[in-house]
Amino acid sequence: MNGTVAHRAYTEAGVLTASPEQLVLMLYDGAIRFLNQGAAALRNGQSDLGRQRVRRADAIIEELNTSLDLSHGDVPERLQSIYIFCRRQLLDANIHGSAEQVDVVVKLLAELREGWQGALSSQAAA
C-alpha cells in the first residue's frame, strides 16, 4: 500500500469513528488548510490553483453553515453570520485574487476552531 492510499484509509477511518463534535474540528482544519494553500498559491501567481483551493474551503464553510441548528438560540445565529461573512470574503477574494482577504477568513476560522476545541476539552473534563 503506497503512502497516499494509506493516508486516505487512515483519514477515512478517522472520519467514520469521529464524534459529531470532532467532525466539526476536522472541517475547520480542512478549511483552514485549503485556505492557507489557496493564499500561498495566490501570492505565488498561481491564481487557478489558489481559486480552486479557496472554492474547496468555501464548500466546507457552506457545509458548516447548512448543518447549523438555528433552534438553539444566539450561538448558531452568530455562527451563521460569521459563515456568511466568510463566504462573501472568499467570493471577493476569488474575484480579485486577494490572498489578504483569504487571510482574514483563516484568522476567523482559526478563532472559531480554538473556541470549539476549548469547548470540547471542557466537555471531556466534565
Phi and psi in degrees as a GROMACS rama.xvg file:
@    title "Ramachandran Plot"
@    xaxis  label "Phi"
@    yaxis  label "Psi"
@TYPE xy
-77.0878  170.888  ASN-2
-59.7557  -39.364  GLY-3
-66.4146  -44.2781  THR-4
-65.4719  -42.3242  VAL-5
-63.5878  -43.0449  ALA-6
-63.1508  -43.4464  HIS-7
-62.4767  -42.5944  ARG-8
-64.4383  -41.1949  ALA-9
-63.3924  -44.0973  TYR-10
-63.7345  -45.1132  THR-11
-61.237  -41.0042  GLU-12
-63.7838  -38.9278  ALA-13
-63.6227  -41.5348  GLY-14
-67.5063  -41.8561  VAL-15
-68.373  -26.5829  LEU-16
-102.656  -1.98898  THR-17
-77.3443  148.054  ALA-18
-74.9302  163.331  SER-19
-56.2024  -36.6936  PRO-20
-66.2421  -39.6746  GLU-21
-69.1471  -33.2023  GLN-22
-62.708  -37.9709  LEU-23
-61.4812  -43.7987  VAL-24
-59.4735  -42.1884  LEU-25
-64.0548  -37.4157  MET-26
-65.2245  -44.6375  LEU-27
-58.8594  -46.0843  TYR-28
-59.3067  -43.7641  ASP-29
-64.3584  -44.8054  GLY-30
-62.4551  -44.8831  ALA-31
-62.9752  -42.461  ILE-32
-60.5404  -48.642  ARG-33
-63.1355  -39.2711  PHE-34
-66.1927  -41.8301  LEU-35
-63.0775  -40.706  ASN-36
-64.2991  -41.5226  GLN-37
-64.4545  -45.355  GLY-38
-62.2664  -42.3645  ALA-39
-62.829  -42.7524  ALA-40
-63.809  -43.0025  ALA-41
-61.4782  -40.2986  LEU-42
-66.63  -28.9774  ARG-43
-91.4113  10.0181  ASN-44
78.4174  12.1841  GLY-45
-97.3338  69.2351  GLN-46
-63.6555  -36.9783  SER-47
-63.5238  -47.4614  ASP-48
-63.2446  -43.6999  LEU-49
-59.4798  -47.0693  GLY-50
-64.218  -38.2935  ARG-51
-63.493  -43.569  GLN-52
-65.2976  -40.4779  ARG-53
-64.2692  -39.841  VAL-54
-63.0236  -37.6829  ARG-55
-64.803  -42.2463  ARG-56
-65.5833  -39.1571  ALA-57
-60.553  -38.9157  ASP-58
-63.9101  -37.0474  ALA-59
-66.759  -43.5835  ILE-60
-63.3323  -38.1443  ILE-61
-62.1399  -40.5891  GLU-62
-63.5956  -44.0193  GLU-63
-59.1778  -42.2697  LEU-64
-65.9969  -46.7048  ASN-65
-72.8324  -17.5743  THR-66
-87.1349  -4.02499  SER-67
-66.4253  139.876  LEU-68
-102.967  99.3186  ASP-69
-71.3604  -3.6624  LEU-70
-79.0804  -2.62034  SER-71
-98.3102  22.6972  HIS-72
92.6136  -148.662  GLY-73
-69.2645  -37.9174  ASP-74
-60.0042  -51.0525  VAL-75
-62.6427  -34.7836  PRO-76
-65.3318  -39.9404  GLU-77
-67.3845  -41.1533  ARG-78
-61.5194  -41.329  LEU-79
-58.9579  -43.2421  GLN-80
-61.9861  -41.0567  SER-81
-66.0817  -44.272  ILE-82
-63.0228  -40.8302  TYR-83
-62.9324  -43.7954  ILE-84
-59.2729  -46.1795  PHE-85
-59.5762  -44.2113  CYS-86
-64.4352  -38.9471  ARG-87
-64.3905  -41.8955  ARG-88
-59.674  -43.2618  GLN-89
-69.9839  -36.8194  LEU-90
-60.5118  -46.7435  LEU-91
-65.6253  -39.3438  ASP-92
-61.8719  -40.0811  ALA-93
-69.7601  -36.5325  ASN-94
-65.2839  -42.8949  ILE-95
-100.439  -1.79468  HIS-96
64.1269  37.9503  GLY-97
-97.3576  105.429  SER-98
-65.779  -30.7362  ALA-99
-64.1852  -37.6505  GLU-100
-69.2352  -33.4653  GLN-101
-64.9933  -40.8221  VAL-102
-60.6042  -35.5897  ASP-103
-61.1635  -43.1661  VAL-104
-68.9081  -39.3652  VAL-105
-57.9612  -45.5454  VAL-106
-61.3022  -45.3329  LYS-107
-61.9434  -47.8418  LEU-108
-65.5933  -35.8116  LEU-109
-64.3192  -38.9939  ALA-110
-66.9258  -41.7175  GLU-111
-64.1759  -41.2809  LEU-112
-62.6905  -43.6224  ARG-113
-60.8075  -43.713  GLU-114
-63.3853  -42.0829  GLY-115
-64.5223  -43.0905  TRP-116
-61.497  -41.741  GLN-117
-62.9507  -40.6522  GLY-118
-65.1103  -40.5872  ALA-119
-65.6761  -39.6482  LEU-120
-64.5686  -41.3327  SER-121
-64.1393  -41.4338  SER-122
-65.2529  -39.8708  GLN-123
-68.7582  -34.322  ALA-124
-71.9862  -25.7391  ALA-125
